[in-house]
Amino acid sequence: MRSDDFLTAVGIGVSDLERSEAFYRDVLGMQRTGTFHLDYMDAVMVAHEGRSAVVLMHYTDGSARNYRDNPVKLVFYVTDPVALAGKIKAAGLEVTHEPTPNANLGGAVICLAKDPDGYVIELIQRPAATAASVTGAQTAVG
């Protein structure tokens, strides 16, 4: 049974709100879903339609913040990790693991890259369905 409780967003601190929003929007294809202006922080929410959001948070209270290379990984299911790796490189950012099938994950293609603040971005493309599994699924449905 599916829980009524769920994670709706994850927040990450960013050094440049505009640059980070541009990366998640223009490179990963997310859309702005909201903004917040608090007395200590500005934030932009981005998400793929109907999916969980990433809250990009930039603190404005003058406190010292470490925004670089924090041990955080954001994982995305994507349709074309090769094309996205090219867009990441074109944006001047690092791809640390080229898109490669992973036998331990059933042949799913995995790519690792970094966003403008060094957060790890993992792109996963599900393996193509086999003809037998598609036929079995169609039989079960119909």
C-alpha positions as CSV (number, residue, x, y, z in Angstrom):
1,M,0.0,0.0,0.0
2,R,1.3,3.5,-0.9
3,S,1.9,5.8,2.1
4,D,0.0,9.1,2.4
5,D,3.2,10.6,3.7
6,F,6.1,11.3,1.2
7,L,9.1,13.5,0.5
8,T,8.1,16.5,-1.5
9,A,11.4,18.3,-1.8
10,V,15.1,18.3,-1.0
11,G,16.9,21.6,-0.3
12,I,20.6,22.3,-1.2
13,G,22.6,25.5,-0.5
14,V,23.9,27.2,-3.6
15,S,26.4,30.0,-4.0
16,D,24.7,31.7,-7.0
17,L,20.9,31.2,-7.1
18,E,20.6,32.4,-10.8
19,R,23.4,30.2,-12.1
20,S,22.0,27.1,-10.2
21,E,18.5,27.7,-11.4
22,A,19.7,28.0,-15.0
23,F,21.6,24.7,-14.7
24,Y,18.6,22.8,-13.3
25,R,16.2,24.5,-15.8
26,D,18.3,24.7,-19.0
27,V,20.5,21.6,-18.6
28,L,18.3,19.1,-16.7
29,G,14.9,20.4,-18.0
30,M,13.3,21.3,-14.7
31,Q,10.8,24.1,-14.2
32,R,10.5,26.8,-11.5
33,T,7.6,25.9,-9.3
34,G,8.0,28.5,-6.6
35,T,10.1,31.1,-4.9
36,F,10.6,32.1,-1.3
37,H,12.1,35.3,0.1
38,L,12.7,35.0,3.8
39,D,14.6,37.3,6.1
40,Y,17.6,35.0,6.1
41,M,17.4,33.2,2.7
42,D,16.2,33.3,-0.9
43,A,15.0,30.1,-2.5
44,V,13.8,28.8,-5.8
45,M,12.0,25.5,-6.2
46,V,12.5,23.5,-9.4
47,A,11.0,20.2,-10.5
48,H,10.1,18.0,-13.4
49,E,6.4,18.2,-13.9
50,G,4.5,16.2,-11.3
51,R,7.7,15.1,-9.5
52,S,9.6,16.0,-6.3
53,A,11.3,19.3,-6.2
54,V,14.8,20.6,-5.5
55,V,14.9,23.7,-3.4
56,L,17.9,25.9,-4.3
57,M,18.7,27.9,-1.2
58,H,21.0,30.9,-0.9
59,Y,21.4,32.4,2.5
60,T,21.4,36.2,2.8
61,D,21.9,36.6,6.5
62,G,25.7,37.2,6.2
63,S,26.5,33.9,7.9
64,A,29.5,31.9,6.5
65,R,28.2,29.0,4.4
66,N,30.0,26.2,2.6
67,Y,28.3,25.7,-0.7
68,R,31.1,23.8,-2.5
69,D,31.6,20.0,-2.9
70,N,29.3,18.9,-0.1
71,P,28.7,15.1,0.1
72,V,25.3,15.2,-1.5
73,K,24.0,13.3,-4.5
74,L,20.8,14.0,-6.4
75,V,19.6,11.1,-8.5
76,F,17.5,11.6,-11.6
77,Y,15.8,9.1,-13.9
78,V,16.3,10.4,-17.4
79,T,15.5,9.3,-21.0
80,D,18.9,10.2,-22.5
81,P,21.9,10.4,-20.2
82,V,24.3,10.8,-23.2
83,A,22.6,13.9,-24.4
84,L,22.4,15.3,-20.9
85,A,26.1,14.6,-20.4
86,G,26.8,16.6,-23.5
87,K,24.7,19.5,-22.2
88,I,26.5,19.4,-18.8
89,K,29.9,19.6,-20.6
90,A,28.6,22.4,-22.9
91,A,27.6,24.4,-19.7
92,G,31.3,24.1,-18.7
93,L,30.7,21.6,-15.9
94,E,32.3,18.3,-15.1
95,V,31.1,14.8,-16.1
96,T,32.9,12.5,-13.7
97,H,31.6,9.2,-15.1
98,E,30.6,9.0,-18.7
99,P,27.2,7.3,-19.4
100,T,27.9,3.6,-19.2
101,P,25.6,0.5,-18.8
102,N,25.9,-1.0,-15.3
103,A,25.5,-4.8,-15.1
104,N,24.8,-4.6,-11.3
105,L,21.7,-2.5,-12.1
106,G,20.3,-4.7,-14.9
107,G,22.1,-2.8,-17.6
108,A,20.8,0.7,-16.6
109,V,23.0,3.4,-18.1
110,I,24.6,5.5,-15.3
111,C,26.2,8.9,-15.6
112,L,27.8,11.0,-12.8
113,A,28.4,14.8,-13.1
114,K,28.6,17.9,-10.9
115,D,26.3,20.9,-10.7
116,P,27.7,24.4,-10.4
117,D,28.4,24.0,-6.7
118,G,29.9,20.5,-7.0
119,Y,26.9,18.5,-5.9
120,V,27.0,15.1,-7.5
121,I,24.3,14.6,-10.1
122,E,23.5,10.9,-11.0
123,L,21.6,10.3,-14.2
124,I,20.0,6.9,-14.6
125,Q,18.4,5.5,-17.7
126,R,16.4,2.4,-17.2
127,P,17.4,-0.5,-19.3
128,A,15.2,-1.1,-22.4
129,A,12.4,-3.6,-21.8
130,T,12.9,-6.9,-23.4
131,A,10.4,-8.2,-25.9
132,A,9.4,-11.0,-23.5
133,S,8.8,-8.7,-20.6
134,V,6.7,-6.3,-22.7
135,T,4.6,-9.2,-24.1
136,G,4.2,-10.5,-20.5
137,A,3.1,-7.1,-19.3
138,Q,0.6,-6.7,-22.2
139,T,-0.8,-10.2,-21.5
140,A,-1.2,-9.4,-17.8
141,V,-3.0,-6.1,-18.6
142,G,-5.2,-7.2,-21.3
